[in-house]
Amino acid sequence: MYIITNKMNGVLYIGISDSIEERVKEHRLKVYPKSFTAKYNCDILVYLEEYDNGLEAELQ
């Protein structure tokens, strides 16, 4: 589970990924230009928590 933000508006985005390095890179490069994170320029990783599997992360 991870949380990213932008500096200007203080928007938070919470996500789950198996490859955090790749996912943050996608956010920073705006690979999905119509996504929420691209629209609000969320590209600063502020929190990361590791779980054994995605279901466990979703239940937290």
N, C-alpha and C positions, 0 to 999 in steps of 0.2 A: 504494500500500500504506500502511496506517496501523495504528497500535497505540493502543488506548485502555485505560484502567484505572479502577479505583475507589481511593479513598484508604484505606478501612477494611481491606479484606482483601488488597489488592495483587494482585487478579486482572488478568490481561492478556488482551486480545482482539485478534487480528490480522485485518484485513479488507482488501478491495480495493473501490474505488469510482471511478466516473467523475466524481462530483461530491462531493468531500469535505465541502464546506460543508453540503450538504443531508443527507449521511449522518450527520455528527456531530449535526446538529440532530435527526434521527430518533432517535439514541441518547439524547440528552438529554431528549427529550419522551416517550420510551418508546412510540413508535408501534407497536411489536410487543411487547406486554406479556408474552408468554410466551417471549420470546427469551432467550438466554444473557446478553446485555448488560443487559437489563432486570432479570433475576433477580438479577444481581450488582452492579447499579447502576454499570455501567461507562459513564462519560460524560466522562472527562477525556482529551483527546487528548494523547499524550506523544511521538508520533513520526509523521512523514509523509515518504514518499519517493515521488517522481513517476517514472513510466515512460511510454514512448511508447504501450504497450498493456498490457492485462491479462495476456496470456500471458507477456510478458516479466517482469512482477511475480511471477507464480506460479512462474517458474523460478528466481527468486533465493533 
